[in-house]
């Protein structure tokens, strides 16, 4: 498939040419030409009439299969452009959906992509019906008025059925999530811009071999794996990558997948430190906006500057400093900025930041655990370390452990004939000592 790309920049909207070309290649297109224009949006064609004439000449000369706009097109603009160019015209979000369709493997991912595609199609069909009534075109995809209206009804019916199926998937995932919480797992979600290296990081943490490619949106399916975090029980989840100005219909369609971010204990936001600072800033702000839409900004967050193997140490340090200044303005809840190389397994700073964040999680409460002399104190302390944070151990006739524990894990300990006392405030517990 061959395509001509069109980018229109304005004072309010600046689009990345490199990212647009990467999207086209990821969708499998041979890029014949990229046409650019700086102006405000033309209501009828998106681009100006002069640039439209230039585009028409390029279409006649190069004979592309499609013309792809980096900007969002209204249904009316898409029709007007098709009428002028006589070649299929799509915009950035149809392009993203084409990539999603190629990458979807699981039943859930395929349903989510279909739902997003149908939601995108609704306004196009409505525009077709409007134009049929005006006598302006034959119909949607060659259909007449009656067929087009019936197709709209079918779309709405199908969307309802898909939402029902996705709700079942969400309910099943909720059961699994609660079971993991009952087992005392710490849930870590990887988030970030597409192609930042999240899947590579999951592989490095969990010792897995999830598919990794240098292309956008390799991962659409939610992947959760167990990994070692000191002595803690921990799970890491990889989710679909973000992209600038992610439209509401895609966020809605992938809600059950993105929900993993909102339900995590800690979010690790992955950024590619090898990119220029302007790109890092743009992608961070885009990711931050999506996390805000998901209502996930109240979660403890760690920023992982990935791919330090591709930059000089001083460059990585300077970008971390600039990001720190930016965070003071927009995201004060970030616990740490760490520098990592998922490819080379250089994750020491990330592990330290995760371990330091655990005692501050809202799910933990302060408890005093009294272990009678008849029980194996060492074994019970090891269990406490796996499901909580030991603050202080006092040895005597009975062993007394002051610890931060997940309330849901109390049942597991009470089976071992220990006495558990809730402490109202963590300040009641003495500072940690090196009690053996």
C-alpha angles and dihedrals in degrees: 000000000000126000143183113215126213125199124185116189125192139170090272099039127045115176128198112242092197092053092047092052090048090052090052092050092046088055089053100254127144104226108226098176141344114219116198133192135177111213143098118279117286107223094220105038105010088231124061123271093251092053089046090058089050089050091050090054091050091050091051091048102041101030098213123191090228143006110222123199120206087207126075110262124209115229089251093052092048091053094045091050092048090051091053099040102032090214129100112278123199134167136225095279095050086051091053090049090052089055091047090052091054093047100044112107109153124069090247094052092048091051091049092050091048091050092050091048093050092048089052091048097054097078090044091055091046090053090050091052090049092051093046089057089051090049091242102128143004096253144273111325089347095309125133125238097273093047092047092051090048089049090054089053090050091051092053092047092049092048089055092051092048091051089052091052092046090050089057089051090049091050091050091049090050090055091051091046093053090048090054091049090050088054090055099249121163107226116217119185123200113216134169149104118321114274094018091124103263095140091048089051092050089052091050094049098043102030090240134139103225111167112277124185135163092247138093123274098007088154121056098143119078110248121194124184137170119247138176117260104173104290093329126115103241139173128195123205127199117204139185113296123252127240132192115280093005102196122238094245091061092045089051095046092050094041094116090054097042089047087078087072093053092049097048124107093221131018120212108200108202120209129179105241092189091073124088115275092250090058093045090051093047094049093045092052091047091051091045091054092052092048088051091051088051089051090236100128093099089068121098105260134199121194112218114198099205132197097039085154087075098054140053116263092243091052092052091047092051093049090049088053093050091048090050090055090049092049092056087063102043114012115032091160092075108116099197147352111223133184116224144163109212090182093057096034094243097151104135095117091048093051091049093049092049093050092048091050097052099076090053095056114122091231091070124088131182116257139172112222116197113199115197118225090250091067130076100257095188093054093048092047089053090053091049090051090053095052102029147357123285110220102174139357123202117190123206138110084322123026113237118201123190107202147156108242138178106249090225091061097059092094091060091057098043089061086068097063095253127139116235123198122187116227114211095215130026087225088074087071119083119240115275117278131190093259110164 
